[in-house]
Amino acid sequence: MNRPPLSAVDIFVKDLGLVLDTARATKFPLPLASTAHQMFMQASTAGFGREDDSAVIKIFPGIELPKTG
């Protein structure tokens, strides 16, 4: 059964961007959040922005998601 995404890749791009803006303003380092933001931006640019946030894995070559249904 296909369900609509509860949290899309583009929402993660937005939310992580807000987190990083706050971190920069307070000079608080968040290297893992920065890396995650880059990964989600890459997924969005690749056309997966409206898909479920788990679609971020699709940017890694050679990884296949299990078939559903």
Biopython code that builds the backbone (N, CA, C, O; Angstrom):
import numpy as np
from Bio.PDB.StructureBuilder import StructureBuilder

atoms = [
    (1, "MET", "N", (0.851, -1.174, 0.000)),
    (1, "MET", "CA", (0.000, 0.000, 0.000)),
    (1, "MET", "C", (0.896, 1.237, 0.000)),
    (1, "MET", "O", (1.768, 1.372, 0.859)),
    (2, "ASN", "N", (0.687, 2.138, -0.956)),
    (2, "ASN", "CA", (1.455, 3.383, -1.011)),
    (2, "ASN", "C", (0.782, 4.434, -0.156)),
    (2, "ASN", "O", (-0.421, 4.676, -0.260)),
    (3, "ARG", "N", (1.586, 5.049, 0.689)),
    (3, "ARG", "CA", (1.086, 6.131, 1.531)),
    (3, "ARG", "C", (1.815, 7.407, 1.151)),
    (3, "ARG", "O", (2.971, 7.355, 0.730)),
    (4, "PRO", "N", (1.156, 8.554, 1.293)),
    (4, "PRO", "CA", (1.864, 9.801, 1.005)),
    (4, "PRO", "C", (2.965, 10.029, 2.038)),
    (4, "PRO", "O", (2.847, 9.584, 3.179)),
    (5, "PRO", "N", (4.040, 10.724, 1.641)),
    (5, "PRO", "CA", (5.123, 10.961, 2.596)),
    (5, "PRO", "C", (4.635, 11.767, 3.797)),
    (5, "PRO", "O", (3.828, 12.686, 3.659)),
    (6, "LEU", "N", (5.131, 11.413, 4.955)),
    (6, "LEU", "CA", (4.810, 12.174, 6.161)),
    (6, "LEU", "C", (5.798, 13.325, 6.344)),
    (6, "LEU", "O", (5.475, 14.344, 6.955)),
    (7, "SER", "N", (6.976, 13.154, 5.820)),
    (7, "SER", "CA", (7.988, 14.202, 5.863)),
    (7, "SER", "C", (8.828, 14.079, 4.600)),
    (7, "SER", "O", (9.507, 13.073, 4.394)),
    (8, "ALA", "N", (8.782, 15.080, 3.774)),
    (8, "ALA", "CA", (9.449, 15.032, 2.477)),
    (8, "ALA", "C", (10.891, 15.519, 2.574)),
    (8, "ALA", "O", (11.270, 16.213, 3.517)),
    (9, "VAL", "N", (11.677, 15.140, 1.584)),
    (9, "VAL", "CA", (13.076, 15.571, 1.485)),
    (9, "VAL", "C", (13.165, 17.094, 1.583)),
    (9, "VAL", "O", (14.005, 17.620, 2.314)),
    (10, "ASP", "N", (12.301, 17.807, 0.848)),
    (10, "ASP", "CA", (12.370, 19.272, 0.862)),
    (10, "ASP", "C", (12.077, 19.873, 2.237)),
    (10, "ASP", "O", (12.574, 20.953, 2.559)),
    (11, "ILE", "N", (11.285, 19.192, 3.037)),
    (11, "ILE", "CA", (11.030, 19.682, 4.398)),
    (11, "ILE", "C", (12.305, 19.569, 5.234)),
    (11, "ILE", "O", (12.599, 20.441, 6.052)),
    (12, "PHE", "N", (13.054, 18.495, 5.023)),
    (12, "PHE", "CA", (14.324, 18.343, 5.731)),
    (12, "PHE", "C", (15.315, 19.415, 5.300)),
    (12, "PHE", "O", (16.056, 19.945, 6.127)),
    (13, "VAL", "N", (15.331, 19.739, 3.999)),
    (13, "VAL", "CA", (16.214, 20.805, 3.510)),
    (13, "VAL", "C", (15.895, 22.103, 4.249)),
    (13, "VAL", "O", (16.797, 22.789, 4.730)),
    (14, "LYS", "N", (14.612, 22.432, 4.334)),
    (14, "LYS", "CA", (14.183, 23.657, 5.012)),
    (14, "LYS", "C", (14.536, 23.622, 6.501)),
    (14, "LYS", "O", (15.149, 24.554, 7.022)),
    (15, "ASP", "N", (14.148, 22.551, 7.173)),
    (15, "ASP", "CA", (14.345, 22.475, 8.622)),
    (15, "ASP", "C", (15.826, 22.446, 9.007)),
    (15, "ASP", "O", (16.238, 23.132, 9.943)),
    (16, "LEU", "N", (16.622, 21.659, 8.289)),
    (16, "LEU", "CA", (18.054, 21.641, 8.585)),
    (16, "LEU", "C", (18.693, 22.986, 8.271)),
    (16, "LEU", "O", (19.637, 23.399, 8.944)),
    (17, "GLY", "N", (18.187, 23.667, 7.258)),
    (17, "GLY", "CA", (18.677, 25.010, 6.950)),
    (17, "GLY", "C", (18.424, 25.967, 8.105)),
    (17, "GLY", "O", (19.289, 26.775, 8.444)),
    (18, "LEU", "N", (17.246, 25.880, 8.709)),
    (18, "LEU", "CA", (16.922, 26.722, 9.861)),
    (18, "LEU", "C", (17.827, 26.407, 11.053)),
    (18, "LEU", "O", (18.301, 27.308, 11.745)),
    (19, "VAL", "N", (18.056, 25.121, 11.278)),
    (19, "VAL", "CA", (18.943, 24.701, 12.366)),
    (19, "VAL", "C", (20.348, 25.265, 12.139)),
    (19, "VAL", "O", (20.972, 25.784, 13.064)),
    (20, "LEU", "N", (20.831, 25.160, 10.918)),
    (20, "LEU", "CA", (22.185, 25.642, 10.616)),
    (20, "LEU", "C", (22.280, 27.166, 10.691)),
    (20, "LEU", "O", (23.313, 27.700, 11.093)),
    (21, "ASP", "N", (21.217, 27.867, 10.310)),
    (21, "ASP", "CA", (21.205, 29.327, 10.453)),
    (21, "ASP", "C", (21.352, 29.725, 11.919)),
    (21, "ASP", "O", (22.113, 30.634, 12.251)),
    (22, "THR", "N", (20.622, 29.040, 12.786)),
    (22, "THR", "CA", (20.707, 29.318, 14.226)),
    (22, "THR", "C", (22.091, 28.967, 14.761)),
    (22, "THR", "O", (22.659, 29.708, 15.562)),
    (23, "ALA", "N", (22.624, 27.848, 14.321)),
    (23, "ALA", "CA", (23.967, 27.438, 14.761)),
    (23, "ALA", "C", (25.008, 28.465, 14.347)),
    (23, "ALA", "O", (25.886, 28.811, 15.137)),
    (24, "ARG", "N", (24.918, 28.958, 13.112)),
    (24, "ARG", "CA", (25.870, 29.978, 12.656)),
    (24, "ARG", "C", (25.744, 31.247, 13.477)),
    (24, "ARG", "O", (26.748, 31.849, 13.860)),
    (25, "ALA", "N", (24.497, 31.659, 13.751)),
    (25, "ALA", "CA", (24.263, 32.890, 14.506)),
    (25, "ALA", "C", (24.826, 32.810, 15.925)),
    (25, "ALA", "O", (25.223, 33.822, 16.502)),
    (26, "THR", "N", (24.856, 31.606, 16.474)),
    (26, "THR", "CA", (25.357, 31.431, 17.844)),
    (26, "THR", "C", (26.768, 30.849, 17.869)),
    (26, "THR", "O", (27.310, 30.540, 18.930)),
    (27, "LYS", "N", (27.355, 30.707, 16.668)),
    (27, "LYS", "CA", (28.703, 30.153, 16.523)),
    (27, "LYS", "C", (28.831, 28.778, 17.188)),
    (27, "LYS", "O", (29.798, 28.483, 17.890)),
    (28, "PHE", "N", (27.819, 27.959, 16.935)),
    (28, "PHE", "CA", (27.784, 26.611, 17.483)),
    (28, "PHE", "C", (28.036, 25.619, 16.352)),
    (28, "PHE", "O", (27.275, 25.603, 15.384)),
    (29, "PRO", "N", (29.066, 24.798, 16.439)),
    (29, "PRO", "CA", (29.386, 23.882, 15.342)),
    (29, "PRO", "C", (28.427, 22.685, 15.276)),
    (29, "PRO", "O", (28.145, 22.035, 16.282)),
    (30, "LEU", "N", (27.947, 22.423, 14.081)),
    (30, "LEU", "CA", (27.078, 21.258, 13.848)),
    (30, "LEU", "C", (27.522, 20.555, 12.561)),
    (30, "LEU", "O", (26.817, 20.597, 11.553)),
    (31, "PRO", "N", (28.684, 19.913, 12.599)),
    (31, "PRO", "CA", (29.195, 19.316, 11.357)),
    (31, "PRO", "C", (28.312, 18.209, 10.786)),
    (31, "PRO", "O", (28.209, 18.086, 9.566)),
    (32, "LEU", "N", (27.683, 17.415, 11.619)),
    (32, "LEU", "CA", (26.831, 16.343, 11.094)),
    (32, "LEU", "C", (25.539, 16.897, 10.492)),
    (32, "LEU", "O", (25.050, 16.380, 9.487)),
    (33, "ALA", "N", (24.994, 17.934, 11.097)),
    (33, "ALA", "CA", (23.796, 18.566, 10.534)),
    (33, "ALA", "C", (24.125, 19.209, 9.192)),
    (33, "ALA", "O", (23.312, 19.184, 8.268)),
    (34, "SER", "N", (25.301, 19.776, 9.090)),
    (34, "SER", "CA", (25.737, 20.379, 7.832)),
    (34, "SER", "C", (25.865, 19.317, 6.737)),
    (34, "SER", "O", (25.440, 19.537, 5.603)),
    (35, "THR", "N", (26.441, 18.186, 7.073)),
    (35, "THR", "CA", (26.574, 17.089, 6.115)),
    (35, "THR", "C", (25.204, 16.560, 5.707)),
    (35, "THR", "O", (24.957, 16.317, 4.526)),
    (36, "ALA", "N", (24.320, 16.383, 6.674)),
    (36, "ALA", "CA", (22.964, 15.906, 6.374)),
    (36, "ALA", "C", (22.241, 16.889, 5.458)),
    (36, "ALA", "O", (21.556, 16.481, 4.520)),
    (37, "HIS", "N", (22.394, 18.184, 5.730)),
    (37, "HIS", "CA", (21.761, 19.211, 4.900)),
    (37, "HIS", "C", (22.235, 19.100, 3.450)),
    (37, "HIS", "O", (21.434, 19.191, 2.520)),
    (38, "GLN", "N", (23.532, 18.905, 3.269)),
    (38, "GLN", "CA", (24.085, 18.754, 1.917)),
    (38, "GLN", "C", (23.508, 17.516, 1.229)),
    (38, "GLN", "O", (23.198, 17.559, 0.038)),
    (39, "MET", "N", (23.365, 16.432, 1.958)),
    (39, "MET", "CA", (22.815, 15.204, 1.382)),
    (39, "MET", "C", (21.353, 15.404, 0.963)),
    (39, "MET", "O", (20.957, 14.976, -0.121)),
    (40, "PHE", "N", (20.563, 16.045, 1.804)),
    (40, "PHE", "CA", (19.159, 16.280, 1.473)),
    (40, "PHE", "C", (19.024, 17.275, 0.327)),
    (40, "PHE", "O", (18.124, 17.140, -0.502)),
    (41, "MET", "N", (19.908, 18.275, 0.269)),
    (41, "MET", "CA", (19.876, 19.207, -0.863)),
    (41, "MET", "C", (20.210, 18.477, -2.159)),
    (41, "MET", "O", (19.599, 18.739, -3.195)),
    (42, "GLN", "N", (21.170, 17.570, -2.108)),
    (42, "GLN", "CA", (21.529, 16.799, -3.288)),
    (42, "GLN", "C", (20.347, 15.933, -3.743)),
    (42, "GLN", "O", (20.073, 15.829, -4.939)),
    (43, "ALA", "N", (19.658, 15.321, -2.795)),
    (43, "ALA", "CA", (18.486, 14.508, -3.126)),
    (43, "ALA", "C", (17.383, 15.367, -3.745)),
    (43, "ALA", "O", (16.724, 14.949, -4.696)),
    (44, "SER", "N", (17.190, 16.555, -3.206)),
    (44, "SER", "CA", (16.182, 17.462, -3.746)),
    (44, "SER", "C", (16.532, 17.870, -5.173)),
    (44, "SER", "O", (15.677, 17.865, -6.058)),
    (45, "THR", "N", (17.786, 18.219, -5.384)),
    (45, "THR", "CA", (18.248, 18.614, -6.712)),
    (45, "THR", "C", (18.110, 17.467, -7.714)),
    (45, "THR", "O", (17.878, 17.703, -8.899)),
    (46, "ALA", "N", (18.252, 16.234, -7.244)),
    (46, "ALA", "CA", (18.137, 15.057, -8.105)),
    (46, "ALA", "C", (16.679, 14.712, -8.429)),
    (46, "ALA", "O", (16.410, 13.762, -9.164)),
    (47, "GLY", "N", (15.743, 15.489, -7.877)),
    (47, "GLY", "CA", (14.338, 15.269, -8.206)),
    (47, "GLY", "C", (13.531, 14.516, -7.172)),
    (47, "GLY", "O", (12.396, 14.124, -7.443)),
    (48, "PHE", "N", (14.095, 14.303, -5.986)),
    (48, "PHE", "CA", (13.410, 13.541, -4.950)),
    (48, "PHE", "C", (12.780, 14.418, -3.865)),
    (48, "PHE", "O", (12.377, 13.909, -2.819)),
    (49, "GLY", "N", (12.692, 15.716, -4.101)),
    (49, "GLY", "CA", (12.241, 16.668, -3.087)),
    (49, "GLY", "C", (10.882, 16.403, -2.492)),
    (49, "GLY", "O", (10.662, 16.674, -1.312)),
    (50, "ARG", "N", (9.964, 15.878, -3.280)),
    (50, "ARG", "CA", (8.611, 15.649, -2.782)),
    (50, "ARG", "C", (8.411, 14.235, -2.258)),
    (50, "ARG", "O", (7.334, 13.885, -1.774)),
    (51, "GLU", "N", (9.454, 13.433, -2.359)),
    (51, "GLU", "CA", (9.358, 12.058, -1.852)),
    (51, "GLU", "C", (9.622, 12.038, -0.347)),
    (51, "GLU", "O", (10.123, 13.003, 0.230)),
    (52, "ASP", "N", (9.270, 10.908, 0.271)),
    (52, "ASP", "CA", (9.529, 10.703, 1.690)),
    (52, "ASP", "C", (11.008, 10.937, 1.985)),
    (52, "ASP", "O", (11.861, 10.688, 1.134)),
    (53, "ASP", "N", (11.304, 11.411, 3.174)),
    (53, "ASP", "CA", (12.689, 11.735, 3.526)),
    (53, "ASP", "C", (13.638, 10.547, 3.389)),
    (53, "ASP", "O", (14.847, 10.740, 3.262)),
    (54, "SER", "N", (13.121, 9.346, 3.413)),
    (54, "SER", "CA", (13.986, 8.181, 3.230)),
    (54, "SER", "C", (14.559, 8.117, 1.809)),
    (54, "SER", "O", (15.495, 7.358, 1.557)),
    (55, "ALA", "N", (14.010, 8.903, 0.883)),
    (55, "ALA", "CA", (14.502, 8.926, -0.497)),
    (55, "ALA", "C", (15.917, 9.487, -0.582)),
    (55, "ALA", "O", (16.551, 9.389, -1.632)),
    (56, "VAL", "N", (16.419, 10.067, 0.493)),
    (56, "VAL", "CA", (17.790, 10.592, 0.486)),
    (56, "VAL", "C", (18.792, 9.494, 0.143)),
    (56, "VAL", "O", (19.868, 9.782, -0.382)),
    (57, "ILE", "N", (18.457, 8.258, 0.429)),
    (57, "ILE", "CA", (19.368, 7.143, 0.133)),
    (57, "ILE", "C", (19.570, 6.969, -1.370)),
    (57, "ILE", "O", (20.562, 6.374, -1.793)),
    (58, "LYS", "N", (18.659, 7.471, -2.168)),
    (58, "LYS", "CA", (18.735, 7.314, -3.616)),
    (58, "LYS", "C", (19.907, 8.066, -4.245)),
    (58, "LYS", "O", (20.219, 7.841, -5.415)),
    (59, "ILE", "N", (20.554, 8.944, -3.502)),
    (59, "ILE", "CA", (21.695, 9.680, -4.065)),
    (59, "ILE", "C", (22.978, 8.861, -4.039)),
    (59, "ILE", "O", (23.982, 9.256, -4.632)),
    (60, "PHE", "N", (22.946, 7.731, -3.358)),
    (60, "PHE", "CA", (24.130, 6.882, -3.260)),
    (60, "PHE", "C", (24.105, 5.832, -4.358)),
    (60, "PHE", "O", (23.206, 4.991, -4.386)),
    (61, "PRO", "N", (25.073, 5.867, -5.259)),
    (61, "PRO", "CA", (25.070, 4.878, -6.348)),
    (61, "PRO", "C", (25.245, 3.456, -5.824)),
    (61, "PRO", "O", (25.983, 3.211, -4.870)),
    (62, "GLY", "N", (24.551, 2.534, -6.470)),
    (62, "GLY", "CA", (24.691, 1.124, -6.131)),
    (62, "GLY", "C", (23.776, 0.639, -5.033)),
    (62, "GLY", "O", (23.738, -0.560, -4.756)),
    (63, "ILE", "N", (23.036, 1.533, -4.396)),
    (63, "ILE", "CA", (22.112, 1.116, -3.347)),
    (63, "ILE", "C", (20.718, 1.053, -3.940)),
    (63, "ILE", "O", (20.232, 2.030, -4.510)),
    (64, "GLU", "N", (20.078, -0.094, -3.806)),
    (64, "GLU", "CA", (18.720, -0.252, -4.297)),
    (64, "GLU", "C", (17.780, -0.417, -3.116)),
    (64, "GLU", "O", (18.051, -1.175, -2.184)),
    (65, "LEU", "N", (16.674, 0.305, -3.174)),
    (65, "LEU", "CA", (15.672, 0.190, -2.133)),
    (65, "LEU", "C", (14.848, -1.074, -2.357)),
    (65, "LEU", "O", (14.646, -1.484, -3.500)),
    (66, "PRO", "N", (14.376, -1.689, -1.292)),
    (66, "PRO", "CA", (13.513, -2.873, -1.453)),
    (66, "PRO", "C", (12.231, -2.509, -2.186)),
    (66, "PRO", "O", (11.716, -1.400, -2.040)),
    (67, "LYS", "N", (11.732, -3.425, -2.955)),
    (67, "LYS", "CA", (10.472, -3.215, -3.669)),
    (67, "LYS", "C", (9.330, -3.271, -2.666)),
    (67, "LYS", "O", (9.340, -4.090, -1.748)),
    (68, "THR", "N", (8.348, -2.398, -2.844)),
    (68, "THR", "CA", (7.175, -2.397, -1.958)),
    (68, "THR", "C", (5.998, -2.985, -2.709)),
    (68, "THR", "O", (5.929, -2.975, -3.938)),
    (69, "GLY", "N", (5.080, -3.496, -1.913)),
    (69, "GLY", "CA", (3.844, -3.975, -2.520)),
    (69, "GLY", "C", (3.754, -5.391, -2.720)),
    (69, "GLY", "O", (2.744, -5.879, -3.227)),
]
sb = StructureBuilder()
sb.init_structure("model")
sb.init_model(0)
sb.init_chain("A")
sb.init_seg("    ")
for serial, (resi, resn, name, xyz) in enumerate(atoms, 1):
    if name == "N":
        sb.init_residue(resn, " ", resi, " ")
    sb.init_atom(name, np.array(xyz, "f"), 0.0, 1.0, " ", f" {name:<3s}", serial, name[0])
structure = sb.get_structure()
